[in-house]
Amino acid sequence: MADEFRSFEGLRRALAETTFDKPPAIVCNAHVTGLSVARALSAHDVPVIAIDRNGKGVAPYSDAVDFAGRVTFPLDDAAGFRDDVEALAAELDHEPVAFPCMDEWVHAFAGTEPEGVRLPFAGRETIDVVLDKESLYAKAEELGVPYPETYRLSETDPEDAADALGFPLVVKPARKREFEEAVGTNVIEVADREELADVTAMADDAGIRVMAQKKVNIAAGRDCSLASYVPRSGDPVTFVGNARVRYPRAFGTSCLVRATDQPEIEDRALKVLDESGYYGISESEFVYDWDREEYVLLDVNTRPWKWISLPVQAGADLPGAAYAEAVGETFESDETHDATWVYLADYLKLLSSEAGFSDVLSAGQWKSLLSGGFEDSDELTTGVYRPSDVGPAYRLVKTEFGTTDYYCSC
């Protein structure tokens, strides 16, 4: 475990005094997703260096992390971020492998390409095509992959879009992270023309491209995503997960996900990734539209995401595959099996606050969680809580119930 979250200079000095037997992984940001990636890599004895803008995330306190420390936040100073990462890499005996776990860190690595760092994912131009929803939906249109009815407000008058879609509708950015930084969310539901005018005016002032999109009549509990690692060449490592429960229920993040058999989801997602030329770890998100009676593509995340420990648990070790290809090792993918992932912090909030919600965990699963026995099972895993690695859970308790605050869209 990292014995402390260090300043940049403190981290640099510590790395200069350390020798690793194999290339370490640089994981950022260092919160829930970064923790899951670190645990997956540590299982292969990969040294992990967690970096972030501060030490308030949960990952630095895991036994899976060897060193943790601060670097310049790329949204504040991209050149400073590159200089910091290059300085850290220069202290190492092996070129590290980068695992960015939020969009801003992906853009930072892809956009600045720090020397001496291996990037196990496609370059900036390809990532921009996938992360930008305008170009993503254009690819989906070409391939016949269904997506929600959408109008680019840079090309369509908002009034005309409203006439076509009706109210309520949703407004989404072409690139969600800059929208989140500006307004604190990545989607806004709009009830009338006045609200639509306010949102579009805000986006214009911020220089953010936005789209008006039909509010999908979503079948709650049926959301599915393809979790995948697509190599530069060869067969992808894949796993389809069903986001059975979200918190908050409507537009919240996943808090309970299960394995599911949905071959059409895998086929459609891989078509989009292949046409885009993307390789690396990604999550392709689909929701079931009751009105159209089919799954529609919402988004593709070109990075690890909150429940990435589920495919790892189920036999699709995406971080392990990405690391192996980056350092020139062979990787043999296991057969996948059924498994469930739960993020207890949000799941318990849901149980305690929503009277109409029914617990979907079995008595046996609860007993396994409470006893810690789930750690010896292939069928159940968690986002943070593990009795064998309690530091992250303790840190999360301080964040949830104390004065510590840490922003992460996961």
N, C-alpha and C positions, 0 to 999 in steps of 0.2 A: 504494500500500500504506500502511496505517496505520503510521506510524513508531514507535509505541509503544502499549502498552495503558495508558490513562490512568486516574487517579483520577476520581471523578465530577466534582469541581471542575475538574480539568484538561481533561476532555472538554467540559464546559460552556464553559470559556473558549475552547477551540479552535474550537468550533462558532460562538461569538459573533464570531469573527474571520474566518469563512469565508462566502462567498456561493456558493450552488448555483444552477445554471441551471434545475433542475427539482426537484420534490419528492424528497427522499432517502428511502431505505428504512431503517427500524430493524429489524435482524435480531437475534434472540436465541432460544435461547442460541447462543453463538458457537463451535460445534464442527462435527462432520462435516456435519450437515444444514444448519446455518446457512451453512457454507462453500459448499455446493451452491447454495443460494438466492442467496447473494451473487454467485457466478459467473454465474448465469443472468441476474440483474438488471444486472450490470455489462456484459454483452454488449449491453444496450440503453442503455448510458451512464447508467444510474441510479446516483447516488451512494449508497454503502452505509455506514451507521453500525452497527457491531456492538457490542452490549452484553451483559454477562454479570456474574456475581457475582465472577469472577476472570479473569485472563488466561491460564489454562492450556489453553483450547481451541485448536483449530487455525485457526479462521477469521480471527482478528485479524492473522495473518501472511500473508494472501493479498493479491495485487495487486488483487483485486476489492473490497477493503475500504478505504474512505477514512479513517475514524476508528474507533477502538475504545476502550471504556472500561467502567468499573464502574458498576453501579447497584445499589440495594438489592434483594436477592433476595426475590421476592414471597412465597415460603413463610415467610420470616422476618418480613416486615413489608409487607403489601399496600399500606397507606396510604403508607409510605415509598417504595415502588416507584412508585406513581402520582405522588407529588410529584416524584420524580427525572425521570420521563419527561416530565411537563408542563414542568419547568424546561428540559430539553433542547429540547423542541419550541418553547418560547418564544424561543429563541435563533436559530431558523431563519426564513428568508424564505418558505418554503413549508411547508404542513402535511405532515409525513412520513407514510409508509405503514408500518404495523407488520406484520412477518412473524415471529410467535412459532413456535419450532420444537420445543418440548416442551410437554406438557400444562399444567405449572404456569405457563408464560408465557402460554399461551392463556387460561387461567382468569384470570390477572392482568389482561390487557388487557380481556377481556370483562367481568370483574367490577368493575373500577375505572373503565373507560372514560375514560382520561386526556384532558383537553381539548387540542385542537389536534393530535390524532393521528387519521389515517384507519385504520379497521379493515376490511380486505377480507374479512370473514367474518361469519357470523350472530352474533346476540347471545347473552348468557349462558344464557337459558332454553332456547334451541334447542340450544346446545352441550351443556348438561347432559343433555338428552334423548338425544343421540347418544353421548356419552362414558360415560354411566351404562349398564352392560350390562343392568341389570334393565329399564330402559325401552327400550333398543335391542332386546332380544330380544322384548319385548312388541310392538314395531312389526313385527318380522320375523314374529311369529306371526300378526298381523292380515293381513299381505300374502302369507302363504304362502311366505315365504323360509326355507329350512331352516337350522336352527342346532343345536348339540349339545344333547342332553337335559340340562336344567338345573333345579335346585331352589334357590329363594331360601331361605337358612337363617334369614331373619327370619320366614318364613312356614311353613317345613317343619322338623319335628324332624330333626336330623342323623342320628339312627338310622333314621328312615323313608327319608331320602334315600339312605343307605348301602344299605338293603335294596333300593331300586329300581335303584340304579346298579351295585352291586357294587364290588369293589376289584380293582386300584387305581382311584381316581378323582382328579379334580383339584379344588382349591379356588381360586376366583378372586374378586377383589374386584369390587364394582359399579363402583368408580372406582379404576383401577389405580395411579395415581401416589401416592395416600396410602398404599396397601399397600406399594408399593416403598420409600417413606420409612421405613415401620415395620419391614419384614422384609428388604428388599434384593432382592426379586424380585416379579414380578406374577402368578406362578402357583406353586402348591405341589402336587406329586403326593403323594397320601396312600395308604399301603399297608394300613392297618387302622383299626379303630374307635378305638384309643388315640391314634393320630396325628391322626385327624379331631377328636377331642375337644380335643387340645392346640391345634390350629390355630384351631378355632372359639372356644376360650377366649381365645386371644391376640387374635383379632379383636374379641371382645366387650370386652375390656379397653381396646383402642385406639379403640373406637367406630366400627369399620369394618364395613360391610355386605358379607357374602361369600355366594358361591353354591357349591353342590356341582355338579360337571358331569361327565358321562360322559367318560372318557378316549377320545378319538376314535382309531380305528384309521387313522391318517393315512398316506396314500400319499406317502412321502417324495419330495421333488423336484417335486411337482405343485401346491404352494401357489400360489394366484393372488390378485392384488389389482387392484381398479380404482383407478387413479390419476386424479383428476379435479379440474377447477376448474368448479364450478357457479356461474354468474353470478346476479345478482338477477333478471335476465330474459334470455331468449335460450338458445341451445344450449350445452350444456356442452362443455368440452375434455376428452377422455378418452383413456386408454391403459391396456391390461391387461398387467400384468407377471407372469411366472412366477418365483417364488423357487426357482430350480433348486437352490441350495445354501445351507444355513444353517450358522452356527457359534455355539455347539456344534450338532451335527446335530439333536438332538431339539427343544428349545425355544429355540434360539438366534436371533439376528437374521440377516437376509439378508446373504450375502456374495457371491453371484452371482445376478443376475436377468436374465431375457431377455424380450423381447417375445413375446406369445402371442396367438392368436386364440381367445377364449372369450366369445362374445357373451352367453351366459347370465349370466356374471359381471357384465358391464356392466349388463345389464337389471335384475338383482336388486339390485345396489348402488344404481343410480339410483332405483329404486322406494323404497328405504329412505330415501335422502337427500331425495327429493321429499316423502314422507309426513311426514318430520321437519321440513321447512321449512328445511333447512340449505343455505346457499350459502357458497362459499369453496373453498379447497384441502382435499382429503381423500384418505385411503387406506382403502378398504374391503377387509378381509382375509378370504379364504376358504381352507379346506383341503378336500382330497378325502377323504371318509370311505369306506374300503373296504367296511365292513359295510353302509352304506346305498347305496353306489354312486352318490353324488352329492356336490356341493360344499355345504359348510355355512358359514354366516357366523360368524366368530369375533369380529371387532372392527371399529370404524371410528375412524380417527385424524383428528380435525378440524384438521389442520395438515400442514405439510411433514414428511417422514420421511427416513430414511437414504438411500434410493436415488432420491430425486426428480430427480437429474440424468439418470436414464435416460429418463423421458418427455421431458425437455427435449431430450436428444440425438436422440430418435426423432421429434421434430416436434411434441410436445404440450407447449408451453412454459407450464406452469401458473403459475410466478411472474410471467412476463411478462403473462399474461392477467389475473391478479389485480391487478397494478400498474396496467395500462392502464385497467381499469374503475374503480379507486379514484380515479384522477386525471382521468377523463373523456376518455381517449384511445381511439381505435379499435384493435382487435386482430384480426388475421387469423390464424386457426389453420392450420398446415400439415397436409398429409397425413402420417400417421405411417408409419414403416417399421421393419423389424427392427433391433434393436440389443441389445447386451449391456452390463451394468454389473458391475464387480467391485470389491470392497473388499479390496485386496491384503493389508492387515495381517492380516485374519482368514483370508483364503483361503490364504495361505502357512502360517499356523499349522496349518490343517487338513491341508494337504499333508504337513507335516512330522510330524504327531502321530497321524494315523489311518491305519493300514496298509491298511484296507479301502476307503479312498476313492480313486476314480479321477479324475484330472484331467479336467475337462470343457472346458478352454480348448484351442484348436487350436495347433499350432506357429506358424501365421501370427499368431494373436492374441498369443502370448507374444513373438514377435519385434517385433510392433508396439508392445507395452508397453515392452519393453526399449530399443527405439530411440527411443521417443517419437512414432513415426509415427501412433499411434492418435489423436493430437490433430487430425490432418488428415482423419480418417475419420468418417463418420456412423454407423458400425456398432459402435463400442466406446468406452466411457468408464469412468471410475474414480470412487471415492468421495473420495479425497484427492489421490493422486499425479498430478501433471502437471509434466513437465519445464519448461514455460513459466511455472510458478507454483510454485516449489519450497519456499517458506516453510512452508506447511501440512504438507508431507510431512516436512520437517526437524523441525517441532514434534512431529509424531506419533511420530517415532523417539525423541525425548526422553521422550515419555510412555510408550511401549511398553517401552523398554529402560533408562530412567534412573530418577531419583527423583521426577520430576514425576508427579502424579496428577490425573486429571480424571474425574469421574463423569458419564456420560451413558448413558441406556438405549439410544441408537443405537449 
